Amino acid sequence: METKGLGHSSFEILRKARELERRGKHIIHLHIGEPDFKTPENIIKTAYKAMEDGFTHYTDPQGILDLREAISQYQQIYRGRQISPDRIIVTPGAKMMILYSLLVVVESGDEVIYTDPGYMSYRSHIIIAGAKPVPWRLRPENGFKHDPDELKKLITGRTKALILNFPHNPTGVTIDKQTLKEILKIARAHGLYVISDEIYSRILFNGIHFSALRFEDMDNHLFLIDGFSKTYAMTGWRIGYGIVPEKFVQQVVKLQTNTVSCATSFVQKAAIEAIKGPQDSVEKMVQAFERRKNIAVNILREASEINFVEPVGAFYVFPFIGVDSNKFAHYLLDEFEVAVLPGSYFGDQCKEHIRISFANSEENIREGVNRIVEALKRFKDRV
């Protein structure tokens, strides 16, 4: 298939940073979207024991029942609603569940609305599924808030689905209960399927996450996406899940069976321990992210030429820098040894933003963000 329109990958900057490190440079990594914490020891030990016990073979393509039951109970605790394990599908990473959701609901020529800025894989997955990506602008002058009135203007007779993500990558904003209610009311009125990516739901600094899963009248049109990568520092374990409308369960399972077969067996055992075991590591990690966020925004706040919306969740800040973000990101990496992602990776309206990840040590964040401020001054003097 044609891959030209699939967009950028954060791994492009990572590859360049690694190459510079091989040449002896010390790079401060403020670009990649993964916690820098070690996976909790109880999770690692559970995976190791499962392997020792021989749990290393194929499993049910839908996911082992013990894990699906644990995920069901988890929804009751953290989203206020228990869901039948029969509607839960375990996948190797949340990305696969996003793609499967699109593949079962859209046809060639359909339109799918996604946020701009937004996670770069949404647009790519819409294209892979054969649909047309339609960007829903989250405007910086409006605090990157999701505006239901702007959403209404985008819906046509070809609109089939809407992708939500909150807390949001790359801006760190979230959707409050009332706005979410309005968005879902619009979706219901137009018969849209909603793919609600809530992978950062536990990484929230203010308030309580209010999930789209709470709205029972969306059950036939809602795909809830979550996983273990961000909450439990398990990015490399590749384990996620979806809560799927009952009518689509077997279609999604069939897709999984014919693509990746199943999620890794012993990782599923580890995932059970993650959500049923102690949660203190999650709480400590979120507290650490909040401290790091405060360091980053306090430095940015003192730089008059940088504007930003303070994040309330996830682990990113998305400042406006007033220059070409792609050129600046490469200049920053080459001359100041700091890696960030250009805003252009996240949407067409973000060419003068950068995404800074504060998933690094307080020392590195303090040094890295100070270097960003200094680099921007020098970059502007050059141009």
N, C-alpha and C positions, 0 to 999 in steps of 0.2 A: 504494500500500500504506500501511498505518498506520505512522507513524514515531514515535509517542509513546513507545514502549518502547525506542527505540534508544539512549537514554542521552546523556551529555554529550560534548562535544568540547573538547579542549585549546585549540582555536581561539577558543572563547568568551571565555576570559580574554585571549588574544592580541588580539582585536578591541578589548576594553575598554582594554587597555594602550596600543594604538596610538592610540585616541581621546584618551586622557589626554596622550600625547606630542604630538598635534596641538595640544593646548591649552597646550603649553609645559612640561609636566612631564618630568622625567628619570627614566624607569622602569628599574629593574634587573630584567632578565628571567631569572628562575630557574624558569621553568615549562615552556618548550617542549622537546620531546624531540628535539633535533637538535644535532649538533656545531657549534660556532661557528667551526670552522676552515674555511679555504678549500679547495675541492677541489684536490688536487695538480695542479701545472702540467702534468705529462706526460699526465694524463687529459684536461685541457681541450684541450691541443694535438691530441691524437688525435681528439677529437670534431670540432674545427675542420677538421682535414685531411679527415676523412671527409665533411664537408659540402662542402668545396671540391672533393673528388673526385666529388661527385654521389651519394654514398650517402645519399639522402634520401627513398627510396621505400618501399613496403611490403616487408616481409620475410616469411619463413616464420613463420606464427603460433606455431610452437613455439619460435622463436628461431633465429638464424643458427647454423649448425653450428660455426663457429670458436669462438663464445662457449660453446656447450654443451660442446665438447671442453675448453676452458680451465677451465670450471667443474668438469668431471669430474676433471681433473688437480689442481685446487684441493682437492677432497675428499680426495685421497690425501695431500696435504701437511698439511692442517689438521684432517682428521677421520679420517685413518688408513685410508681405504678409497676406492678408485677406483670410480666408478659409470658405467655406460654412458650416453653422451650421449643415447641414445634415451629414457631415463627423465627427462630434464631438460627443464623448460619455463620459458622466460624470460617474465616478466610486467612490466607497468608498475608497479613497486612490489611489495613483499612482501604488502601487504594483499590484492591481487587473488588471489594464490595461496592465501591462507587461505580466502577466500570460495569460490573454485573447489573447493577440497578438500572443504569442507562440502557444497556443492551436489551433488557427485557421490556422496556416501556417505550423506546423511541424507534422510529423507522426513518428511512432516508427522506430527507426534506423536512422533517420535524424541526422545531426550534426549542432550544433549552436555554433558559435564563440563568446566568451565574454572575457573581459580583465582580466588579472591576474597581479597585484592586481585588485580587483574590488568589488563592492557591493555584499555582501554575498548571497543575495536572487536570483541573476541572475542564478547562478549554480543550486540552488535548484529548481527554476521555470523550467529550462530546463529539469531537471530530472523528475519533476512532469508531464511535457508535453510529456514525453516518448522519448525525444531525448538525444543525447550524448553531454555533455559539452566539448568544445574544447578551452583551455585557450590560449589567445593571450598575450604573455609576454610583459609587459611594463617594460623596464629594468631601474633600478635606475642609472646605469652608463650612460644612455642616457637621463637622466632627466625625466624618465617615459613618454617619448614622444611616441605617436602612430606611429609606423613605418609601412607604407604601404607595404614595401617589405617583412616584416615578416608576414603580413596578407596574402599576396599572397601564401606563402608557406603552409599555414594551410588549404587552400581551396581544397576540394576533390569533387568527384562526388556526395557525400552524404550531402555536406554543403547546408543548407537551409536558414539560417538566421545569422545575425550579430547584437550583442547588443553593442551600443555605450553609453557612459555616459560622459558628459562634461558640465561644470566643473566637475572634476572627484572625486568620493569618492573611496578610501581614500586619494589620493595623492594631491588633490587641483590643478592639472594641467588642462589645457584645450586643445582644438584642434583648430589650426588656420585655416583660410579660405582655404588656398592652400592645407593643409594636408587633410582637410575634403573633399575637391573636389576630391583629389586622391583616398581617401577611397571609396567614393560613386561611382566613376568611376569603381573601381574594383568590387564593389557590383553589379552594373548594368551589367557589362560584364559577370558575372557569374549567373545572375538572382537571386541574394540573396535578401531576405527581410531584411530591416534594422529597428531595434527598437532603436530609438534615445531618450534616457532618459536625458532630459534637465531640471530636477527638480531644479538644482542650477543656472539656467541661469541668474537670477537677482543678484546673490551673486558673483560678479566679481570685482576684485580690480584694474585690469589693462586692458584697451582696451574695446572692444565691443563684446558681444556674437554674433557669426555668426551661425545661426541655420541651421540644415539639411533641414528644411522646405523651405528654400530659393530655393532649387533645384527642380523646377517644374517637371523635367523629372523623379523624383523619386516618384511621386504621387501614382503610382500603386504598389509601393514596400516599402513605408515608413510608419512606425507607430511612430508618435511623442508623447512622454510621458511628461506630466507636472502635476503640482498640486499646492496646496496652502500651504502645510505643512511648507516648508522652507521659502518661501518668506514672508508669512504673519504670521508666528509663530502659525500655526494651525495644528500641528501634531495630536493632539487628536481629531480633528474634522473629520478626515478621509474623505477627499475630493480631488479627482484628476480627470484627464481627459486624453483622447487620441484623436489624429487626425488620422483617419484610412482610408486606401484606400477604395474607394467607394464600391468595390466588396465585402469587408469584413464587412461592417457596420452591416448588419442584422444578420450575424453569431455571431458577438460580442454581439449585443443586446440580442440575444437569450441566449448566455452564461450568461449574467448578469441576465436576467429574471429568469433563472433556478438556480441561485446560491444565489445572495443577493437581488434580485428583483429590487432594485434601490438604488441610493445614498439617504442619509437622506434628507427629504424634506426641513426642515427649514435651514439646513446647506447649501443647494443650494442657498437659498435666501441670506445667509450671504456671500457666495462666489461671488455673483453678486456685493455686496457692496465692497468686497475686491478689485476687479479689476477695478471697475468703480469709487470708492471713492478716497479720497486723498491718495497719494503714499508717503507722507513725512515720514511715519513710516518705510517704506522699506529703504529709503535712509539713515535714521538715523541708522537703524540696520546694514546696510552694512558698514557704516563708523565706527561703534563700532566694528564690526568684524575685520576690517582692523587694528584698533588700537590694538586689542587683539592679532591678528596675529603677529604684529610687536614685541609685548612684548615676545611672545613665541619664535619666531625665533631668537631674539637677545640673549636670554638666551642660547638657543641651540647652537648658533654660537660660543659662548665662550667655549663650552665643546668640546675639541679636539677629544674625543672618539665617538662623535655622528655626523653622516653625514645625511644630509637631502636635499630635493629639496624644495625651498621656494614656497608655494602655491600661486596661482594667483586668486583662486576662492574657493567656498564652505567655510567650516569652520573647516578644518582639516590640520594637518601636519603629515607626515608619515616617521619619522626618522629611520635610520638604527642604531641599538644599539649593534650589534655584539654578542648577546647572545640569548638563547632560549626565545622567546617573551612570550610564555605561562607561563613558570616558572617565568619569571621576572614580568609579570603583576600581578600574584598572590602574589609574594613577595612584590611588590610595594603597593598593596592594604592592605595586612596584616600588614606590618611593617611601611609603610609611609602614609597610609590612603589616597592614591590617586588611582583613578580608570581610567585605560586606556584600550584599546582593543589590544589584541595580533595581530600582523601582520598575523599570521597563519589563522586567521578568514577570511582573504581577498584573500588568495591564497597560493598555495604550495611553491612559491618562496619567500614568505615574512615572513619566520619563525623567522627572526632576525630583524624585524621591529615592531614598535608599532604605533597605530593611536592615536594621541592626538587631542581631539576636543577643540577648543577654543570658544565654546558656553557656556561661563561662565564669571563671573565678572573679571575685570582686576586684582583685588586683588587676587582672587583665581587662576587665570592663572599664575601670577607671583610666588605665593607661590607653586603651584602645579608643575610647570615646574622645579623650583629650587629643589624641592624634588625628581623629576625624575632623575635629574643629580646626586644628592647625592646618591640616592638609587642605581643607576647603578654602581657607583664607589664601593660601599660596596658589591653589588652583585657579581661583578667581582673578588673582593678580596676573597669572599667565595669559588668561583669555581676555 
